[in-house]
């Protein structure tokens, strides 16, 4: 299981005058942790959806999380210089350390009234119980170690591929790209 990485400055970043936190005395600006949202949609007409992530500041992409139909996608990551971060398109569900049961399981949960007490009228197959459909589970984020470094205006492209050859249904994945941004960075050493 992966965990969120701790932020550490590289020696090159320290030499340029970047700080982990804002320092009012020295005037160093701190690094910002941000989350950007993206989406891939796959259907009969869009066979290889592409999401292009680009920001104006130098940044380090350290993790990716996703929800939706992750079991239906394989992805490939590539930056604008042509460097690929996966040798071939890989199943998104296996990258995220999650699993999906198809169809999702049905659980019986107790029905409670507005006061928080068990209901007395039958609500399902048993007295006071109602079936609820479960949800897919993702255990951990995809953590990039080392971080993917994107210089100013450099982009990271995510291309989706279907798991199966034929698909006539709309599938969708919503992603969060977790980055550390360097607001005061001038193109300097890495």
Residue pairs with C-beta under 8 A, 6 or more apart in sequence:
1 97
1 139
1 140
2 97
2 140
2 141
2 142
2 143
3 140
3 143
4 63
4 141
4 143
5 62
5 63
5 143
5 145
5 147
7 20
7 31
7 33
7 180
9 18
9 19
9 20
9 31
10 190
12 188
12 189
12 190
13 182
13 185
13 190
15 188
15 189
16 185
16 186
16 188
16 189
17 28
17 184
18 28
18 29
18 31
18 182
18 184
18 185
19 26
19 28
19 29
19 30
19 31
20 30
20 31
21 30
21 31
22 28
22 29
22 30
23 30
28 184
29 183
29 184
30 183
31 180
31 181
31 182
31 183
32 180
32 181
32 182
32 183
33 178
33 179
33 180
33 181
34 178
34 179
34 180
34 181
35 176
35 177
35 178
35 179
36 53
36 55
36 176
36 177
36 179
37 174
37 175
37 176
37 177
38 51
38 53
38 158
38 174
38 175
38 176
38 177
39 51
39 172
39 173
39 174
39 175
40 49
40 50
40 51
40 73
40 75
40 158
40 160
40 172
40 173
40 175
41 49
41 170
41 171
41 172
42 49
42 69
42 72
42 73
42 160
42 162
42 167
42 170
42 171
42 172
43 167
43 168
43 169
43 170
43 171
44 167
44 168
47 161
47 162
48 159
48 160
48 161
49 159
49 160
50 157
50 158
50 159
50 160
51 157
51 158
51 160
51 175
52 155
52 156
52 157
52 158
53 61
53 155
53 156
53 157
53 158
53 177
54 80
54 150
54 153
54 154
54 155
54 156
55 150
55 153
55 179
55 181
56 152
56 153
57 152
57 181
57 182
57 183
57 185
58 149
58 150
58 151
58 152
58 181
58 182
58 185
58 187
59 149
59 150
59 179
59 180
59 181
59 182
60 147
60 148
60 149
60 150
60 179
60 180
61 144
61 147
61 148
61 150
61 156
61 177
61 178
61 179
62 143
62 144
62 145
62 147
62 148
62 178
62 179
62 180
63 141
63 142
63 143
63 144
63 177
63 178
64 95
64 96
64 141
64 142
64 144
64 175
64 176
64 177
64 178
65 96
65 138
65 141
65 142
65 175
65 176
65 178
66 92
66 96
66 138
66 173
66 174
66 175
66 176
67 136
67 138
67 173
67 174
68 171
68 172
68 173
68 174
69 171
69 172
69 173
70 92
70 93
70 96
70 98
70 100
70 136
70 138
70 173
71 91
71 92
71 93
71 100
71 102
71 136
71 163
72 162
72 163
72 164
72 167
72 171
72 173
73 91
73 92
73 160
73 161
73 162
73 163
73 171
73 173
74 89
74 90
74 91
74 92
74 160
74 161
74 162
74 163
75 86
75 89
75 90
75 92
75 95
75 158
75 159
75 160
75 161
76 84
76 86
76 88
76 89
76 90
76 158
76 159
76 161
77 84
77 85
77 86
77 148
77 156
77 157
77 158
78 84
78 85
78 156
78 157
78 159
79 85
79 148
79 150
79 154
79 155
79 156
79 157
80 154
80 155
80 156
80 157
81 154
85 144
85 148
89 159
89 161
91 163
92 173
93 99
93 100
95 142
96 138
96 139
96 140
96 141
96 142
97 138
97 139
97 140
97 142
98 136
98 137
98 138
98 139
98 140
99 136
99 137
99 139
100 136
100 137
101 134
101 136
104 133
104 134
104 135
104 136
105 133
105 134
106 131
106 132
106 133
106 134
107 131
107 132
107 133
107 134
108 124
108 125
108 126
108 129
108 130
108 131
108 132
109 129
109 130
109 132
110 118
110 119
110 128
110 129
111 118
111 119
111 123
111 124
111 128
111 129
111 130
112 118
112 119
113 119
118 128
119 128
120 127
120 128
121 128
122 128
123 129
123 130
124 130
124 131
125 131
141 178
147 180
148 156
149 190
150 156
151 187
152 185
152 187
156 177
158 175
160 173
162 171
